[in-house]
Amino acid sequence: MNTITIDNNTYSEVENFVKLNNTTVADVVKASIYGFLKKFNRSETVAQATKYELPEHLKKMRGILAGVKDENDDRLNYLLM
C-alpha cells in the first residue's frame, strides 16, 4: 500500500463529499485517479491522433512552404497577408 499526501482543504472537501454521498475517501480517490488515467491515457491519445485526416482543402496545401528558409520569402509573405 502507498500513501498519497493532499492538503487539508482538499481532504476536508473530500470528507464532506463522502458524508453526503455515503461512500469512502478511498473510493473517491480511486474513482478520481481512474478517471484521470482514462482521460490522459497516452496510448488512446496516440491511437486517436493516427485516425485523424486533414480536410481536403488543407491536403491541397501540403508542401506549399517547402524550402522556405527565412521570413522574407515571398511565398510566406503572400500567405500571411
SVG drawing of the C-alpha trace seen along z (x, -y; Angstrom):
<svg xmlns="http://www.w3.org/2000/svg" viewBox="-26 -41 43 43">
<polyline fill="none" stroke="black" stroke-width="0.4" points="0.0,0.0 1.2,-3.5 0.4,-6.9 -0.8,-10.0 -0.5,-13.4 -3.0,-16.1 -3.6,-19.5 -6.1,-19.9 -8.6,-21.9 -8.8,-19.3 -9.2,-16.5 -12.0,-18.4 -13.9,-18.8 -13.5,-15.1 -14.7,-14.3 -17.8,-16.4 -18.5,-14.7 -18.1,-11.3 -20.6,-12.1 -23.1,-13.4 -22.8,-10.5 -22.4,-7.6 -19.1,-6.4 -15.4,-6.3 -12.4,-8.5 -10.6,-5.6 -13.4,-5.0 -13.5,-8.7 -9.7,-8.8 -9.7,-5.6 -12.5,-6.8 -10.7,-10.2 -7.5,-8.5 -9.1,-6.1 -11.0,-9.0 -7.7,-10.9 -5.8,-8.0 -8.6,-7.2 -8.7,-10.9 -5.0,-11.2 -4.1,-7.7 -1.3,-8.2 -2.0,-5.0 -5.6,-6.1 -4.4,-9.7 -1.9,-8.4 -4.4,-6.0 -7.0,-8.8 -4.3,-11.0 -3.5,-8.5 -7.1,-8.2 -7.4,-12.0 -7.1,-13.1 -6.7,-16.6 -9.7,-18.1 -9.3,-18.1 -8.8,-21.8 -5.8,-21.5 -4.4,-18.5 -4.0,-20.6 -1.8,-23.0 0.8,-20.3 4.3,-21.3 3.4,-24.9 6.0,-26.3 8.7,-23.6 12.0,-25.2 11.1,-28.5 14.1,-29.3 13.6,-32.9 10.7,-35.2 11.4,-37.4 10.5,-34.7 7.7,-36.0 5.7,-32.7 5.5,-33.1 4.6,-36.8 1.9,-36.1 0.2,-33.6 0.5,-35.8 -1.1,-38.9"/>
</svg>
